[in-house]
Amino acid sequence: MRKTLSAIALILVLVFGFTACGSKSKDPQIEPQVTMDQVNTSGEYVARAYIESLFTDNRAMFDKCYPEGFLDKLGESSGDDLYTQYRNVMKIDAVVNGTASTGYKDYTIANGYDEASMRSGICLLTGLEYSSVGRIQIQKVTVFFSKDTESATADFYYVVYELNGSWYMLEGCQKDVAF
């Protein structure tokens, strides 16, 4: 069962994790890199830390984006190292210049989302109690790339959730979000 969940999670990340988008109402600016102390303090920081960890080869930061022991359980059940898999998927032939948090939506009924189903999905995947999952958000992170004299941006959308005042990544992404 866990191997299946791990495979589904990887597919979701591969399918939805990298979505290039068009114009924005204002040009985002590169923000200072997320520090280890900031990672779990907000939805925007955990989402930025996740993508930055993959592009900067920072396994400790990647691990901190998930609740204690979660990655170990997934690895044991699937026999795979998720960090290596995700890092290999995110390899690019360009320089990553930085990231910026460029928006978020609360994952609520008022915003058109089935919050109860998402909360149940988080609990199924992580083994957490339903009542322990706090706010859920979709975070939009813009990544800035350059190669030679060309530059580009790409937008990534990640679902993050709050657990006992700390924020964590979910093994899945959302792309159909209007910001």
C-alpha positions in Angstrom: 0.0 0.0 0.0 2.7 2.5 0.9 4.7 1.6 -2.2 1.6 2.5 -4.2 1.2 5.7 -2.3 4.8 6.6 -2.9 4.5 5.9 -6.6 1.3 8.0 -6.8 3.1 10.8 -4.9 6.1 10.7 -7.3 3.8 10.8 -10.3 1.9 13.8 -8.9 5.1 15.7 -8.4 6.3 14.8 -11.9 3.1 15.8 -13.5 2.2 19.0 -11.6 5.5 20.2 -10.1 6.9 22.0 -13.0 4.4 24.3 -14.8 5.7 27.2 -16.8 3.3 30.1 -16.7 2.6 33.2 -18.6 2.6 36.8 -17.5 1.9 38.1 -14.0 0.4 41.3 -12.8 3.8 42.4 -11.3 7.3 41.1 -11.8 8.4 39.0 -8.8 11.8 39.7 -7.3 14.2 37.1 -6.1 14.0 36.7 -2.3 16.8 35.8 0.0 17.4 32.0 0.2 15.3 30.3 2.9 17.3 29.4 6.0 17.0 26.2 8.0 15.4 28.2 10.9 12.7 29.5 8.5 11.7 26.3 6.8 8.7 25.2 8.9 7.5 28.7 10.0 5.1 29.3 7.1 3.6 27.8 4.1 5.6 30.0 1.8 8.9 29.1 3.4 8.4 25.4 3.4 7.4 25.5 -0.3 10.4 27.6 -1.3 12.7 25.5 0.9 11.5 22.4 -0.9 12.3 23.6 -4.4 15.5 25.4 -3.3 16.7 22.2 -1.6 16.4 20.3 -4.9 18.2 22.9 -7.0 21.0 23.5 -4.4 21.5 19.8 -3.5 20.6 20.5 0.2 19.3 17.2 1.6 19.0 18.4 5.2 16.7 21.2 4.0 14.6 18.7 1.9 14.3 16.4 4.9 13.1 19.3 7.1 10.2 20.0 4.7 8.5 16.8 6.0 7.4 15.7 9.4 9.9 13.7 11.5 10.2 10.1 10.2 7.8 10.6 7.2 10.5 10.2 4.6 12.0 7.2 6.4 8.6 5.4 6.3 8.1 6.1 2.6 11.6 5.0 1.8 11.2 1.8 3.8 7.9 0.9 2.2 9.0 1.7 -1.4 12.7 0.9 -1.2 13.4 4.2 -2.9 15.2 7.4 -1.9 12.7 10.1 -2.7 15.2 12.9 -2.4 17.4 11.3 -5.1 14.4 10.7 -7.3 13.1 14.3 -7.0 16.6 15.7 -7.4 17.1 13.7 -10.6 13.8 14.9 -12.0 14.7 18.5 -11.3 18.1 18.5 -13.0 18.3 21.3 -15.5 21.0 22.7 -17.8 20.8 26.2 -16.4 21.7 28.2 -13.3 19.0 28.7 -10.7 19.3 32.2 -9.5 16.7 32.1 -6.7 13.0 31.8 -5.8 10.2 34.0 -4.8 6.9 33.3 -3.1 4.4 34.7 -5.6 1.0 33.8 -4.0 -1.0 31.3 -2.1 -4.6 30.2 -1.7 -6.1 28.7 1.4 -7.4 25.2 0.6 -10.9 25.8 1.8 -14.5 25.3 0.8 -14.8 29.1 0.4 -12.1 29.0 -2.2 -13.8 26.1 -4.1 -11.7 23.2 -2.7 -12.9 20.1 -0.8 -10.9 20.7 2.3 -12.2 17.6 4.1 -11.1 15.3 1.3 -7.7 16.9 1.2 -7.3 16.7 5.0 -8.3 13.0 4.8 -5.8 12.5 2.0 -3.0 14.1 4.0 -3.9 11.8 6.9 -3.9 8.7 4.7 -0.5 9.5 3.3 1.2 10.6 6.5 -0.6 8.6 9.2 -1.6 11.8 11.1 -4.8 12.2 13.0 -7.5 14.2 11.1 -7.8 16.8 13.9 -4.0 17.4 14.0 -3.9 18.8 10.4 -4.3 22.6 10.6 -4.5 25.0 7.6 -3.9 23.7 4.1 -2.6 26.0 1.4 -1.6 26.0 -2.3 1.7 27.9 -2.5 2.9 29.4 -5.8 6.7 29.7 -6.0 8.5 31.3 -8.9 12.0 30.0 -9.8 14.4 32.2 -11.7 16.8 30.5 -14.2 19.5 31.7 -16.5 21.8 30.2 -19.1 24.3 32.2 -21.1 22.6 35.5 -21.7 19.0 34.2 -21.5 16.9 34.2 -18.4 13.5 32.6 -17.6 11.1 31.9 -14.8 8.9 28.9 -14.0 6.0 28.7 -11.5 5.6 25.8 -9.2 2.4 25.1 -7.2 2.6 23.0 -4.0 0.2 21.9 -1.4 1.5 22.5 2.1 -0.2 22.0 5.5 0.2 23.0 9.1 0.8 20.5 11.9 1.1 21.7 15.5 2.2 25.2 14.3 4.8 24.0 11.8 4.4 23.8 8.0 5.2 20.8 5.8 5.1 19.8 2.2 2.5 17.4 0.9 3.4 14.7 -1.6 1.4 16.3 -4.3 0.8 19.4 -6.2 -2.0 21.5 -7.6 -1.7 23.3 -11.0 -5.2 24.7 -11.7 -5.1 27.7 -9.5 -6.1 31.2 -10.4 -3.9 33.8 -8.7 
